[in-house]
Amino acid sequence: IDPSDEEEMRFWEEKNPNISAMAKSNFAAENVVALVCKDFACKAPVTDPESLEALLLSGKA
């Protein structure tokens, strides 16, 4: 989700305000940010493929 895209943000604010808030609070203009969540709890945001892979493979996401 790109917080600078007003139309996209309006959509998410209407459909799921929590997703909208996550996008706004974890935005990095020069990086892709991944959030891995399970059972309504999220791990710290990661910005590199290796860290994302480690989270996904750990089974503890």
N, CA, C and O atoms as a GROMACS GRO file, in nm:
protein
  244
    1ILE      N    1   0.086  -0.117   0.000
    1ILE     CA    2   0.000   0.000   0.000
    1ILE      C    3   0.090   0.123   0.000
    1ILE      O    4   0.184   0.132   0.079
    2ASP      N    5   0.060   0.215  -0.089
    2ASP     CA    6   0.139   0.338  -0.100
    2ASP      C    7   0.064   0.453  -0.033
    2ASP      O    8  -0.035   0.501  -0.087
    3PRO      N    9   0.109   0.497   0.084
    3PRO     CA   10   0.040   0.604   0.155
    3PRO      C   11   0.034   0.736   0.078
    3PRO      O   12  -0.046   0.823   0.111
    4SER      N   13   0.116   0.752  -0.023
    4SER     CA   14   0.111   0.875  -0.102
    4SER      C   15   0.002   0.870  -0.210
    4SER      O   16  -0.024   0.970  -0.276
    5ASP      N   17  -0.059   0.753  -0.228
    5ASP     CA   18  -0.167   0.737  -0.326
    5ASP      C   19  -0.300   0.764  -0.256
    5ASP      O   20  -0.352   0.678  -0.185
    6GLU      N   21  -0.354   0.882  -0.275
    6GLU     CA   22  -0.475   0.924  -0.203
    6GLU      C   23  -0.594   0.833  -0.228
    6GLU      O   24  -0.668   0.802  -0.135
    7GLU      N   25  -0.612   0.790  -0.352
    7GLU     CA   26  -0.726   0.703  -0.383
    7GLU      C   27  -0.714   0.569  -0.312
    7GLU      O   28  -0.810   0.518  -0.255
    8GLU      N   29  -0.595   0.513  -0.315
    8GLU     CA   30  -0.572   0.385  -0.247
    8GLU      C   31  -0.593   0.399  -0.096
    8GLU      O   32  -0.653   0.312  -0.034
    9MET      N   33  -0.546   0.508  -0.039
    9MET     CA   34  -0.562   0.528   0.105
    9MET      C   35  -0.708   0.548   0.142
    9MET      O   36  -0.752   0.500   0.247
   10ARG      N   37  -0.784   0.619   0.059
   10ARG     CA   38  -0.929   0.634   0.086
   10ARG      C   39  -0.996   0.497   0.090
   10ARG      O   40  -1.077   0.469   0.178
   11PHE      N   41  -0.960   0.412  -0.008
   11PHE     CA   42  -1.016   0.277  -0.013
   11PHE      C   43  -0.989   0.204   0.119
   11PHE      O   44  -1.081   0.149   0.180
   12TRP      N   45  -0.863   0.202   0.161
   12TRP     CA   46  -0.828   0.127   0.282
   12TRP      C   47  -0.885   0.190   0.407
   12TRP      O   48  -0.921   0.118   0.501
   13GLU      N   49  -0.894   0.320   0.412
   13GLU     CA   50  -0.954   0.386   0.529
   13GLU      C   51  -1.101   0.348   0.543
   13GLU      O   52  -1.152   0.336   0.655
   14GLU      N   53  -1.169   0.329   0.430
   14GLU     CA   54  -1.310   0.287   0.433
   14GLU      C   55  -1.324   0.138   0.463
   14GLU      O   56  -1.411   0.098   0.541
   15LYS      N   57  -1.240   0.056   0.401
   15LYS     CA   58  -1.255  -0.090   0.410
   15LYS      C   59  -1.188  -0.151   0.533
   15LYS      O   60  -1.242  -0.244   0.593
   16ASN      N   61  -1.072  -0.098   0.571
   16ASN     CA   62  -0.998  -0.154   0.685
   16ASN      C   63  -0.903  -0.048   0.739
   16ASN      O   64  -0.787  -0.042   0.698
   17PRO      N   65  -0.950   0.034   0.832
   17PRO     CA   66  -0.868   0.143   0.886
   17PRO      C   67  -0.738   0.095   0.951
   17PRO      O   68  -0.639   0.169   0.953
   18ASN      N   69  -0.736  -0.027   1.002
   18ASN     CA   70  -0.613  -0.079   1.063
   18ASN      C   71  -0.503  -0.096   0.959
   18ASN      O   72  -0.387  -0.065   0.986
   19ILE      N   73  -0.539  -0.144   0.841
   19ILE     CA   74  -0.441  -0.159   0.733
   19ILE      C   75  -0.390  -0.022   0.691
   19ILE      O   76  -0.271  -0.004   0.669
   20SER      N   77  -0.479   0.072   0.681
   20SER     CA   78  -0.441   0.208   0.645
   20SER      C   79  -0.342   0.265   0.747
   20SER      O   80  -0.241   0.324   0.708
   21ALA      N   81  -0.370   0.246   0.874
   21ALA     CA   82  -0.280   0.297   0.979
   21ALA      C   83  -0.144   0.230   0.973
   21ALA      O   84  -0.041   0.295   0.992
   22MET      N   85  -0.142   0.099   0.947
   22MET     CA   86  -0.015   0.028   0.936
   22MET      C   87   0.067   0.083   0.820
   22MET      O   88   0.188   0.101   0.832
   23ALA      N   89   0.002   0.109   0.708
   23ALA     CA   90   0.073   0.161   0.591
   23ALA      C   91   0.132   0.298   0.621
   23ALA      O   92   0.246   0.327   0.584
   24LYS      N   93   0.055   0.382   0.687
   24LYS     CA   94   0.103   0.517   0.718
   24LYS      C   95   0.219   0.514   0.817
   24LYS      O   96   0.315   0.591   0.802
   25SER      N   97   0.213   0.429   0.916
   25SER     CA   98   0.315   0.430   1.020
   25SER      C   99   0.441   0.353   0.984
   25SER      O  100   0.542   0.363   1.054
   26ASN      N  101   0.438   0.276   0.875
   26ASN     CA  102   0.556   0.197   0.836
   26ASN      C  103   0.605   0.231   0.697
   26ASN      O  104   0.674   0.150   0.634
   27PHE      N  105   0.572   0.348   0.648
   27PHE     CA  106   0.609   0.388   0.512
   27PHE      C  107   0.756   0.427   0.507
   27PHE      O  108   0.805   0.500   0.594
   28ALA      N  109   0.826   0.380   0.405
   28ALA     CA  110   0.964   0.419   0.378
   28ALA      C  111   0.974   0.448   0.229
   28ALA      O  112   0.967   0.356   0.148
   29ALA      N  113   0.989   0.572   0.193
   29ALA     CA  114   0.982   0.614   0.053
   29ALA      C  115   1.080   0.540  -0.037
   29ALA      O  116   1.048   0.515  -0.154
   30GLU      N  117   1.195   0.505   0.013
   30GLU     CA  118   1.297   0.444  -0.073
   30GLU      C  119   1.308   0.293  -0.055
   30GLU      O  120   1.394   0.231  -0.117
   31ASN      N  121   1.225   0.233   0.028
   31ASN     CA  122   1.231   0.089   0.054
   31ASN      C  123   1.093   0.027   0.047
   31ASN      O  124   0.992   0.094   0.065
   32VAL      N  125   1.093  -0.101   0.020
   32VAL     CA  126   0.971  -0.179   0.036
   32VAL      C  127   0.971  -0.228   0.180
   32VAL      O  128   1.072  -0.278   0.228
   33VAL      N  129   0.860  -0.213   0.247
   33VAL     CA  130   0.850  -0.255   0.387
   33VAL      C  131   0.750  -0.370   0.395
   33VAL      O  132   0.638  -0.360   0.345
   34ALA      N  133   0.792  -0.479   0.459
   34ALA     CA  134   0.704  -0.595   0.476
   34ALA      C  135   0.668  -0.609   0.623
   34ALA      O  136   0.753  -0.596   0.711
   35LEU      N  137   0.541  -0.635   0.648
   35LEU     CA  138   0.492  -0.661   0.783
   35LEU      C  139   0.439  -0.804   0.786
   35LEU      O  140   0.356  -0.842   0.702
   36VAL      N  141   0.486  -0.882   0.880
   36VAL     CA  142   0.440  -1.020   0.894
   36VAL      C  143   0.360  -1.027   1.024
   36VAL      O  144   0.411  -1.001   1.132
   37CYS      N  145   0.232  -1.063   1.009
   37CYS     CA  146   0.142  -1.065   1.125
   37CYS      C  147   0.075  -1.202   1.137
   37CYS      O  148   0.052  -1.271   1.038
   38LYS      N  149   0.044  -1.237   1.261
   38LYS     CA  150  -0.028  -1.362   1.288
   38LYS      C  151  -0.108  -1.341   1.415
   38LYS      O  152  -0.057  -1.289   1.514
   39ASP      N  153  -0.234  -1.382   1.413
   39ASP     CA  154  -0.321  -1.370   1.530
   39ASP      C  155  -0.323  -1.228   1.586
   39ASP      O  156  -0.315  -1.209   1.708
   40PHE      N  157  -0.333  -1.131   1.498
   40PHE     CA  158  -0.344  -0.990   1.535
   40PHE      C  159  -0.220  -0.933   1.603
   40PHE      O  160  -0.228  -0.831   1.671
   41ALA      N  161  -0.106  -0.997   1.585
   41ALA     CA  162   0.022  -0.946   1.637
   41ALA      C  163   0.122  -0.943   1.522
   41ALA      O  164   0.133  -1.039   1.446
   42CYS      N  165   0.194  -0.833   1.509
   42CYS     CA  166   0.288  -0.818   1.399
   42CYS      C  167   0.431  -0.812   1.450
   42CYS      O  168   0.460  -0.755   1.556
   43LYS      N  169   0.520  -0.872   1.373
   43LYS     CA  170   0.663  -0.860   1.399
   43LYS      C  171   0.708  -0.723   1.354
   43LYS      O  172   0.634  -0.651   1.286
   44ALA      N  173   0.829  -0.687   1.390
   44ALA     CA  174   0.885  -0.559   1.346
   44ALA      C  175   0.894  -0.557   1.194
   44ALA      O  176   0.922  -0.660   1.133
   45PRO      N  177   0.872  -0.442   1.132
   45PRO     CA  178   0.882  -0.431   0.986
   45PRO      C  179   1.023  -0.467   0.939
   45PRO      O  180   1.122  -0.440   1.007
   46VAL      N  181   1.030  -0.529   0.822
   46VAL     CA  182   1.160  -0.562   0.761
   46VAL      C  183   1.165  -0.500   0.622
   46VAL      O  184   1.062  -0.478   0.558
   47THR      N  185   1.288  -0.471   0.577
   47THR     CA  186   1.304  -0.406   0.447
   47THR      C  187   1.394  -0.482   0.352
   47THR      O  188   1.422  -0.434   0.242
   48ASP      N  189   1.441  -0.599   0.393
   48ASP     CA  190   1.527  -0.675   0.302
   48ASP      C  191   1.474  -0.817   0.287
   48ASP      O  192   1.412  -0.871   0.378
   49PRO      N  193   1.497  -0.876   0.170
   49PRO     CA  194   1.442  -1.010   0.142
   49PRO      C  195   1.488  -1.117   0.240
   49PRO      O  196   1.411  -1.207   0.274
   50GLU      N  197   1.612  -1.110   0.285
   50GLU     CA  198   1.663  -1.212   0.375
   50GLU      C  199   1.589  -1.211   0.509
   50GLU      O  200   1.556  -1.317   0.563
   51SER      N  201   1.563  -1.093   0.561
   51SER     CA  202   1.489  -1.083   0.688
   51SER      C  203   1.346  -1.131   0.672
   51SER      O  204   1.292  -1.197   0.762
   52LEU      N  205   1.284  -1.098   0.560
   52LEU     CA  206   1.148  -1.144   0.535
   52LEU      C  207   1.144  -1.296   0.524
   52LEU      O  208   1.057  -1.361   0.582
   53GLU      N  209   1.238  -1.352   0.451
   53GLU     CA  210   1.244  -1.497   0.438
   53GLU      C  211   1.263  -1.564   0.574
   53GLU      O  212   1.198  -1.664   0.604
   54ALA      N  213   1.350  -1.509   0.656
   54ALA     CA  214   1.373  -1.566   0.789
   54ALA      C  215   1.245  -1.564   0.873
   54ALA      O  216   1.215  -1.661   0.942
   55LEU      N  217   1.171  -1.454   0.867
   55LEU     CA  218   1.044  -1.447   0.941
   55LEU      C  219   0.945  -1.551   0.892
   55LEU      O  220   0.880  -1.619   0.972
   56LEU      N  221   0.933  -1.562   0.762
   56LEU     CA  222   0.835  -1.655   0.705
   56LEU      C  223   0.872  -1.800   0.732
   56LEU      O  224   0.785  -1.884   0.754
   57LEU      N  225   1.001  -1.831   0.729
   57LEU     CA  226   1.044  -1.968   0.751
   57LEU      C  227   1.048  -2.007   0.898
   57LEU      O  228   1.048  -2.125   0.931
   58SER      N  229   1.051  -1.909   0.986
   58SER     CA  230   1.062  -1.939   1.129
   58SER      C  231   0.935  -2.004   1.184
   58SER      O  232   0.940  -2.074   1.285
   59GLY      N  233   0.823  -1.980   1.118
   59GLY     CA  234   0.698  -2.034   1.168
   59GLY      C  235   0.649  -1.966   1.294
   59GLY      O  236   0.548  -2.005   1.351
   60LYS      N  237   0.721  -1.864   1.336
   60LYS     CA  238   0.686  -1.792   1.458
   60LYS      C  239   0.637  -1.653   1.426
   60LYS      O  240   0.632  -1.566   1.513
   61ALA      N  241   0.600  -1.631   1.302
   61ALA     CA  242   0.556  -1.497   1.259
   61ALA      C  243   0.430  -1.456   1.329
   61ALA      O  244   0.379  -1.346   1.305
   0.00000   0.00000   0.00000
